[in-house]
Amino acid sequence: MLAWASLHFAYREMSKLVDERLRTEAECSLSDMDVLNELACTPDHRLQMLDLADRLGVTRGGLTRIIDRLVERGWVGRDRPEHNRREVYAVITDDGARVVHQARVVYIRLLMDTLGTHLDDAALDEVATSMRKLHEALRDRQGEAASRPRTAEPRFAEQTRRGADEAAGP
């Protein structure tokens, strides 16, 4: 229970901090970044709305409100294929790609400033290994490993590592 409580409270505080910093420095929220990042990390920079809602763990109605806001800002477009007008895809725009790039810079810098300040490399590796193990076990338990598309997590994690290396310099 102590591990869960510690994770929960740390996640909550870190999420608030990330959201505040993104709003100030990248002019987007953490939920905006989550959507833009999922779209940016797909090969076609687009996802069917149902798949996107599933990947983000939000309801269709909740995602619709987020997408409406992003469409209004010009960061995402909606696409309905001619062959099936019932399908709706969210597509990241060039402006949205610029926003997610800037947000990643802010995000990575904040992670380095907070996690890197309070945890050494060994502790960070241990946390990452433990969380990956837990995540995989939970996905497997729910039968998602085979039935659900992968999220942008692995790709974003790699981009985060590269961004941290670039931010750290030679």
C-alpha positions as protocol buffer text, in pm:
chain_id: "A"
residue {
  index: 1
  type: MET
  ca { x: 0 y: 0 z: 0 }
}
residue {
  index: 2
  type: LEU
  ca { x: 284 y: 239 z: 74 }
}
residue {
  index: 3
  type: ALA
  ca { x: 423 y: 190 z: -277 }
}
residue {
  index: 4
  type: TRP
  ca { x: 85 y: 266 z: -435 }
}
residue {
  index: 5
  type: ALA
  ca { x: 24 y: 571 z: -217 }
}
residue {
  index: 6
  type: SER
  ca { x: 372 y: 706 z: -291 }
}
residue {
  index: 7
  type: LEU
  ca { x: 327 y: 650 z: -665 }
}
residue {
  index: 8
  type: HIS
  ca { x: -19 y: 803 z: -663 }
}
residue {
  index: 9
  type: PHE
  ca { x: 80 y: 1119 z: -477 }
}
residue {
  index: 10
  type: ALA
  ca { x: 403 y: 1165 z: -673 }
}
residue {
  index: 11
  type: TYR
  ca { x: 216 y: 1120 z: -1001 }
}
residue {
  index: 12
  type: ARG
  ca { x: -53 y: 1367 z: -899 }
}
residue {
  index: 13
  type: GLU
  ca { x: 198 y: 1634 z: -797 }
}
residue {
  index: 14
  type: MET
  ca { x: 414 y: 1577 z: -1104 }
}
residue {
  index: 15
  type: SER
  ca { x: 111 y: 1593 z: -1335 }
}
residue {
  index: 16
  type: LYS
  ca { x: 5 y: 1927 z: -1184 }
}
residue {
  index: 17
  type: LEU
  ca { x: 358 y: 2062 z: -1223 }
}
residue {
  index: 18
  type: VAL
  ca { x: 387 y: 1942 z: -1584 }
}
residue {
  index: 19
  type: ASP
  ca { x: 44 y: 2082 z: -1673 }
}
residue {
  index: 20
  type: GLU
  ca { x: 126 y: 2423 z: -1522 }
}
residue {
  index: 21
  type: ARG
  ca { x: 462 y: 2440 z: -1698 }
}
residue {
  index: 22
  type: LEU
  ca { x: 316 y: 2332 z: -2034 }
}
residue {
  index: 23
  type: ARG
  ca { x: 40 y: 2591 z: -2008 }
}
residue {
  index: 24
  type: THR
  ca { x: 296 y: 2863 z: -1930 }
}
residue {
  index: 25
  type: GLU
  ca { x: 576 y: 2772 z: -2170 }
}
residue {
  index: 26
  type: ALA
  ca { x: 412 y: 2574 z: -2452 }
}
residue {
  index: 27
  type: GLU
  ca { x: 58 y: 2716 z: -2439 }
}
residue {
  index: 28
  type: CYS
  ca { x: -99 y: 2371 z: -2418 }
}
residue {
  index: 29
  type: SER
  ca { x: -223 y: 2149 z: -2139 }
}
residue {
  index: 30
  type: LEU
  ca { x: -98 y: 1806 z: -2043 }
}
residue {
  index: 31
  type: SER
  ca { x: -413 y: 1651 z: -2194 }
}
residue {
  index: 32
  type: ASP
  ca { x: -350 y: 1847 z: -2517 }
}
residue {
  index: 33
  type: MET
  ca { x: 3 y: 1712 z: -2525 }
}
residue {
  index: 34
  type: ASP
  ca { x: -117 y: 1357 z: -2464 }
}
residue {
  index: 35
  type: VAL
  ca { x: -344 y: 1375 z: -2770 }
}
residue {
  index: 36
  type: LEU
  ca { x: -91 y: 1553 z: -2990 }
}
residue {
  index: 37
  type: ASN
  ca { x: 183 y: 1311 z: -2889 }
}
residue {
  index: 38
  type: GLU
  ca { x: -29 y: 1004 z: -2971 }
}
residue {
  index: 39
  type: LEU
  ca { x: -100 y: 1148 z: -3315 }
}
residue {
  index: 40
  type: ALA
  ca { x: 260 y: 1260 z: -3375 }
}
residue {
  index: 41
  type: CYS
  ca { x: 393 y: 914 z: -3287 }
}
residue {
  index: 42
  type: THR
  ca { x: 181 y: 726 z: -3540 }
}
residue {
  index: 43
  type: PRO
  ca { x: 322 y: 666 z: -3889 }
}
residue {
  index: 44
  type: ASP
  ca { x: 40 y: 856 z: -4063 }
}
residue {
  index: 45
  type: HIS
  ca { x: 5 y: 1117 z: -3783 }
}
residue {
  index: 46
  type: ARG
  ca { x: -361 y: 1021 z: -3752 }
}
residue {
  index: 47
  type: LEU
  ca { x: -581 y: 786 z: -3552 }
}
residue {
  index: 48
  type: GLN
  ca { x: -942 y: 684 z: -3560 }
}
residue {
  index: 49
  type: MET
  ca { x: -1121 y: 866 z: -3278 }
}
residue {
  index: 50
  type: LEU
  ca { x: -1231 y: 540 z: -3110 }
}
residue {
  index: 51
  type: ASP
  ca { x: -874 y: 411 z: -3107 }
}
residue {
  index: 52
  type: LEU
  ca { x: -742 y: 741 z: -2976 }
}
residue {
  index: 53
  type: ALA
  ca { x: -995 y: 745 z: -2691 }
}
residue {
  index: 54
  type: ASP
  ca { x: -898 y: 388 z: -2603 }
}
residue {
  index: 55
  type: ARG
  ca { x: -525 y: 465 z: -2608 }
}
residue {
  index: 56
  type: LEU
  ca { x: -573 y: 767 z: -2383 }
}
residue {
  index: 57
  type: GLY
  ca { x: -816 y: 595 z: -2148 }
}
residue {
  index: 58
  type: VAL
  ca { x: -1085 y: 860 z: -2193 }
}
residue {
  index: 59
  type: THR
  ca { x: -1448 y: 841 z: -2298 }
}
residue {
  index: 60
  type: ARG
  ca { x: -1552 y: 925 z: -2651 }
}
residue {
  index: 61
  type: GLY
  ca { x: -1736 y: 1230 z: -2521 }
}
residue {
  index: 62
  type: GLY
  ca { x: -1433 y: 1346 z: -2326 }
}
residue {
  index: 63
  type: LEU
  ca { x: -1209 y: 1302 z: -2629 }
}
residue {
  index: 64
  type: THR
  ca { x: -1457 y: 1490 z: -2848 }
}
residue {
  index: 65
  type: ARG
  ca { x: -1433 y: 1792 z: -2617 }
}
residue {
  index: 66
  type: ILE
  ca { x: -1053 y: 1781 z: -2622 }
}
residue {
  index: 67
  type: ILE
  ca { x: -1045 y: 1740 z: -3002 }
}
residue {
  index: 68
  type: ASP
  ca { x: -1295 y: 2027 z: -3047 }
}
residue {
  index: 69
  type: ARG
  ca { x: -1057 y: 2253 z: -2855 }
}
residue {
  index: 70
  type: LEU
  ca { x: -755 y: 2134 z: -3057 }
}
residue {
  index: 71
  type: VAL
  ca { x: -941 y: 2178 z: -3388 }
}
residue {
  index: 72
  type: GLU
  ca { x: -1037 y: 2531 z: -3282 }
}
residue {
  index: 73
  type: ARG
  ca { x: -669 y: 2606 z: -3216 }
}
residue {
  index: 74
  type: GLY
  ca { x: -568 y: 2463 z: -3554 }
}
residue {
  index: 75
  type: TRP
  ca { x: -356 y: 2183 z: -3404 }
}
residue {
  index: 76
  type: VAL
  ca { x: -573 y: 1890 z: -3513 }
}
residue {
  index: 77
  type: GLY
  ca { x: -807 y: 1828 z: -3804 }
}
residue {
  index: 78
  type: ARG
  ca { x: -1087 y: 1578 z: -3849 }
}
residue {
  index: 79
  type: ASP
  ca { x: -1096 y: 1349 z: -4149 }
}
residue {
  index: 80
  type: ARG
  ca { x: -1387 y: 1134 z: -4267 }
}
residue {
  index: 81
  type: PRO
  ca { x: -1288 y: 889 z: -4539 }
}
residue {
  index: 82
  type: GLU
  ca { x: -1512 y: 887 z: -4847 }
}
residue {
  index: 83
  type: HIS
  ca { x: -1555 y: 509 z: -4829 }
}
residue {
  index: 84
  type: ASN
  ca { x: -1696 y: 520 z: -4473 }
}
residue {
  index: 85
  type: ARG
  ca { x: -1834 y: 853 z: -4353 }
}
residue {
  index: 86
  type: ARG
  ca { x: -1909 y: 707 z: -4008 }
}
residue {
  index: 87
  type: GLU
  ca { x: -1537 y: 677 z: -3929 }
}
residue {
  index: 88
  type: VAL
  ca { x: -1372 y: 989 z: -3795 }
}
residue {
  index: 89
  type: TYR
  ca { x: -997 y: 1033 z: -3774 }
}
residue {
  index: 90
  type: ALA
  ca { x: -804 y: 1291 z: -3577 }
}
residue {
  index: 91
  type: VAL
  ca { x: -506 y: 1421 z: -3775 }
}
residue {
  index: 92
  type: ILE
  ca { x: -227 y: 1636 z: -3635 }
}
residue {
  index: 93
  type: THR
  ca { x: -162 y: 1955 z: -3835 }
}
residue {
  index: 94
  type: ASP
  ca { x: 173 y: 2121 z: -3898 }
}
residue {
  index: 95
  type: ASP
  ca { x: 90 y: 2372 z: -3623 }
}
residue {
  index: 96
  type: GLY
  ca { x: 5 y: 2083 z: -3390 }
}
residue {
  index: 97
  type: ALA
  ca { x: 339 y: 1917 z: -3471 }
}
residue {
  index: 98
  type: ARG
  ca { x: 519 y: 2241 z: -3380 }
}
residue {
  index: 99
  type: VAL
  ca { x: 327 y: 2263 z: -3052 }
}
residue {
  index: 100
  type: VAL
  ca { x: 405 y: 1904 z: -2954 }
}
residue {
  index: 101
  type: HIS
  ca { x: 772 y: 1959 z: -3038 }
}
residue {
  index: 102
  type: GLN
  ca { x: 785 y: 2266 z: -2811 }
}
residue {
  index: 103
  type: ALA
  ca { x: 587 y: 2084 z: -2542 }
}
residue {
  index: 104
  type: ARG
  ca { x: 836 y: 1796 z: -2550 }
}
residue {
  index: 105
  type: VAL
  ca { x: 1123 y: 2039 z: -2491 }
}
residue {
  index: 106
  type: VAL
  ca { x: 942 y: 2181 z: -2187 }
}
residue {
  index: 107
  type: TYR
  ca { x: 844 y: 1833 z: -2068 }
}
residue {
  index: 108
  type: ILE
  ca { x: 1195 y: 1691 z: -2097 }
}
residue {
  index: 109
  type: ARG
  ca { x: 1354 y: 1992 z: -1929 }
}
residue {
  index: 110
  type: LEU
  ca { x: 1107 y: 1966 z: -1641 }
}
residue {
  index: 111
  type: LEU
  ca { x: 1166 y: 1591 z: -1601 }
}
residue {
  index: 112
  type: MET
  ca { x: 1540 y: 1649 z: -1594 }
}
residue {
  index: 113
  type: ASP
  ca { x: 1501 y: 1933 z: -1342 }
}
residue {
  index: 114
  type: THR
  ca { x: 1274 y: 1735 z: -1108 }
}
residue {
  index: 115
  type: LEU
  ca { x: 1342 y: 1365 z: -1143 }
}
residue {
  index: 116
  type: GLY
  ca { x: 1708 y: 1416 z: -1221 }
}
residue {
  index: 117
  type: THR
  ca { x: 1751 y: 1640 z: -918 }
}
residue {
  index: 118
  type: HIS
  ca { x: 1583 y: 1408 z: -670 }
}
residue {
  index: 119
  type: LEU
  ca { x: 1676 y: 1063 z: -803 }
}
residue {
  index: 120
  type: ASP
  ca { x: 2010 y: 931 z: -921 }
}
residue {
  index: 121
  type: ASP
  ca { x: 2044 y: 721 z: -1238 }
}
residue {
  index: 122
  type: ALA
  ca { x: 2023 y: 391 z: -1049 }
}
residue {
  index: 123
  type: ALA
  ca { x: 1700 y: 496 z: -876 }
}
residue {
  index: 124
  type: LEU
  ca { x: 1552 y: 618 z: -1205 }
}
residue {
  index: 125
  type: ASP
  ca { x: 1640 y: 288 z: -1374 }
}
residue {
  index: 126
  type: GLU
  ca { x: 1483 y: 95 z: -1086 }
}
residue {
  index: 127
  type: VAL
  ca { x: 1162 y: 300 z: -1103 }
}
residue {
  index: 128
  type: ALA
  ca { x: 1144 y: 259 z: -1482 }
}
residue {
  index: 129
  type: THR
  ca { x: 1198 y: -116 z: -1461 }
}
residue {
  index: 130
  type: SER
  ca { x: 938 y: -156 z: -1187 }
}
residue {
  index: 131
  type: MET
  ca { x: 677 y: 54 z: -1366 }
}
residue {
  index: 132
  type: ARG
  ca { x: 735 y: -123 z: -1700 }
}
residue {
  index: 133
  type: LYS
  ca { x: 696 y: -460 z: -1526 }
}
residue {
  index: 134
  type: LEU
  ca { x: 374 y: -347 z: -1356 }
}
residue {
  index: 135
  type: HIS
  ca { x: 235 y: -196 z: -1676 }
}
residue {
  index: 136
  type: GLU
  ca { x: 300 y: -512 z: -1877 }
}
residue {
  index: 137
  type: ALA
  ca { x: 147 y: -733 z: -1607 }
}
residue {
  index: 138
  type: LEU
  ca { x: -166 y: -518 z: -1592 }
}
residue {
  index: 139
  type: ARG
  ca { x: -202 y: -516 z: -1971 }
}
residue {
  index: 140
  type: ASP
  ca { x: -154 y: -892 z: -1987 }
}
residue {
  index: 141
  type: ARG
  ca { x: -404 y: -946 z: -1707 }
}
residue {
  index: 142
  type: GLN
  ca { x: -665 y: -744 z: -1892 }
}
residue {
  index: 143
  type: GLY
  ca { x: -592 y: -926 z: -2218 }
}
residue {
  index: 144
  type: GLU
  ca { x: -485 y: -604 z: -2385 }
}
residue {
  index: 145
  type: ALA
  ca { x: -144 y: -716 z: -2501 }
}
residue {
  index: 146
  type: ALA
  ca { x: -286 y: -900 z: -2799 }
}
residue {
  index: 147
  type: SER
  ca { x: -607 y: -708 z: -2862 }
}
residue {
  index: 148
  type: ARG
  ca { x: -517 y: -342 z: -2817 }
}
residue {
  index: 149
  type: PRO
  ca { x: -283 y: -129 z: -3028 }
}
residue {
  index: 150
  type: ARG
  ca { x: 31 y: -6 z: -2859 }
}
residue {
  index: 151
  type: THR
  ca { x: 33 y: 354 z: -2746 }
}
residue {
  index: 152
  type: ALA
  ca { x: 296 y: 610 z: -2828 }
}
residue {
  index: 153
  type: GLU
  ca { x: 474 y: 524 z: -2501 }
}
residue {
  index: 154
  type: PRO
  ca { x: 776 y: 336 z: -2639 }
}
residue {
  index: 155
  type: ARG
  ca { x: 836 y: 591 z: -2912 }
}
residue {
  index: 156
  type: PHE
  ca { x: 785 y: 886 z: -2677 }
}
residue {
  index: 157
  type: ALA
  ca { x: 1017 y: 728 z: -2420 }
}
residue {
  index: 158
  type: GLU
  ca { x: 1288 y: 698 z: -2686 }
}
residue {
  index: 159
  type: GLN
  ca { x: 1232 y: 1058 z: -2798 }
}
residue {
  index: 160
  type: THR
  ca { x: 1247 y: 1167 z: -2435 }
}
residue {
  index: 161
  type: ARG
  ca { x: 1580 y: 988 z: -2386 }
}
residue {
  index: 162
  type: ARG
  ca { x: 1721 y: 1148 z: -2704 }
}
residue {
  index: 163
  type: GLY
  ca { x: 1587 y: 1488 z: -2601 }
}
residue {
  index: 164
  type: ALA
  ca { x: 1746 y: 1455 z: -2259 }
}
residue {
  index: 165
  type: ASP
  ca { x: 2078 y: 1361 z: -2420 }
}
residue {
  index: 166
  type: GLU
  ca { x: 2054 y: 1665 z: -2649 }
}
residue {
  index: 167
  type: ALA
  ca { x: 1957 y: 1893 z: -2362 }
}
residue {
  index: 168
  type: ALA
  ca { x: 2250 y: 1768 z: -2156 }
}
residue {
  index: 169
  type: GLY
  ca { x: 2492 y: 1853 z: -2439 }
}
residue {
  index: 170
  type: PRO
  ca { x: 2829 y: 1692 z: -2518 }
}
